[in-house]
Amino acid sequence: MSYEHDDILQAVYRVILERKANPSEQSYTASLIRKGNDKILKKLGEEATELVIAGKGGEREEIVYEAADLFFHSLVLLGFHDIPLDAVYDELRRRFGVSGIAEKQSRPIE
């Protein structure tokens, strides 16, 4: 099965939701979701750090591999919280063409 660039994230996200709804003992995704938010966050932090290290090393394949891991674990977090991937796409569309500085200034002060 082949996916276009913009389809693959949705396809992976659908599988994550399927694993959440129908967990299997053999599923890494289901086990991660079963362990809960803190475990998902820990794994996401590890993957982000690994991507930073790969970026520092500058090896293209390693950067791609670690970026894929980070994307995947981000999708797991979204699925755990029942946040549709389209919500992220909508936010990216909202920001598209807006200066990063202007976008940050438009955020409410916390």
C-alpha positions as CSV (number, residue, x, y, z in Angstrom):
1,M,0.0,0.0,0.0
2,S,1.4,3.4,-1.0
3,Y,0.5,6.8,0.6
4,E,1.1,10.3,-0.6
5,H,3.0,12.6,1.8
6,D,-0.1,14.1,3.2
7,D,-1.9,10.8,3.6
8,I,0.7,8.9,5.6
9,L,0.3,10.8,8.8
10,Q,-3.5,10.3,8.6
11,A,-2.9,6.6,7.9
12,V,-0.6,6.1,10.9
13,Y,-3.0,8.1,13.1
14,R,-5.9,5.9,12.1
15,V,-3.8,2.8,13.1
16,I,-3.0,4.4,16.4
17,L,-6.7,5.0,17.1
18,E,-7.4,1.4,16.1
19,R,-4.8,0.2,18.5
20,K,-6.3,2.4,21.2
21,A,-9.8,1.1,20.6
22,N,-8.7,-2.6,20.1
23,P,-5.6,-3.1,22.1
24,S,-3.4,-6.1,21.5
25,E,-0.6,-7.5,23.8
26,Q,1.7,-7.5,20.7
27,S,1.1,-3.9,19.9
28,Y,3.8,-1.4,21.0
29,T,1.3,1.5,20.4
30,A,-1.4,-0.2,22.6
31,S,1.1,-0.8,25.4
32,L,2.2,2.8,25.3
33,I,-1.3,4.1,25.4
34,R,-2.1,1.6,28.2
35,K,0.8,3.0,30.3
36,G,-0.7,6.4,30.1
37,N,0.1,10.0,29.5
38,D,3.3,10.2,31.5
39,K,4.9,7.3,29.7
40,I,3.9,8.8,26.3
41,L,5.4,12.1,27.4
42,K,8.6,10.5,28.5
43,K,8.9,8.7,25.2
44,L,8.1,11.9,23.3
45,G,10.9,13.7,25.2
46,E,13.3,10.9,24.5
47,E,12.5,11.0,20.8
48,A,12.9,14.8,20.7
49,T,16.3,14.5,22.3
50,E,17.4,11.8,19.9
51,L,16.3,14.1,17.0
52,V,18.4,17.0,18.5
53,I,21.4,14.7,18.8
54,A,20.9,13.4,15.2
55,G,20.6,17.0,14.0
56,K,23.9,17.9,15.7
57,G,25.5,14.9,14.1
58,G,24.3,15.9,10.7
59,E,23.7,12.4,9.3
60,R,20.8,12.7,6.9
61,E,19.4,9.1,7.4
62,E,19.7,9.4,11.2
63,I,17.8,12.8,11.2
64,V,15.1,11.3,9.0
65,Y,14.8,8.2,11.2
66,E,14.6,10.2,14.4
67,A,12.1,12.7,12.9
68,A,9.8,9.8,12.0
69,D,10.0,8.6,15.6
70,L,9.2,12.0,16.9
71,F,6.2,12.4,14.4
72,F,5.0,8.9,15.4
73,H,5.1,9.5,19.1
74,S,3.5,13.0,18.6
75,L,0.6,11.1,16.9
76,V,0.3,8.7,19.8
77,L,0.0,11.7,22.2
78,L,-2.7,13.2,20.0
79,G,-4.5,9.9,19.8
80,F,-4.3,9.4,23.6
81,H,-6.0,12.8,24.1
82,D,-8.5,12.2,21.2
83,I,-7.2,15.2,19.4
84,P,-7.7,14.8,15.6
85,L,-4.7,15.3,13.4
86,D,-6.8,17.8,11.5
87,A,-6.7,20.1,14.5
88,V,-2.9,20.3,14.1
89,Y,-3.3,20.8,10.3
90,D,-5.8,23.6,11.0
91,E,-3.4,25.3,13.4
92,L,-0.5,25.0,10.9
93,R,-2.8,26.5,8.2
94,R,-3.7,29.3,10.5
95,R,0.0,30.1,11.1
96,F,1.0,29.7,7.4
97,G,2.2,33.0,5.9
98,V,2.2,34.7,9.3
99,S,5.5,35.9,10.8
100,G,6.6,33.7,13.7
101,I,7.2,36.9,15.7
102,A,3.7,38.2,14.9
103,E,2.1,34.8,15.7
104,K,3.8,34.7,19.1
105,Q,2.7,38.2,19.9
106,S,-0.9,37.3,19.1
107,R,-1.0,34.6,21.8
108,P,-2.6,35.5,25.1
109,I,-0.2,36.3,27.9
110,E,-0.2,33.5,30.6
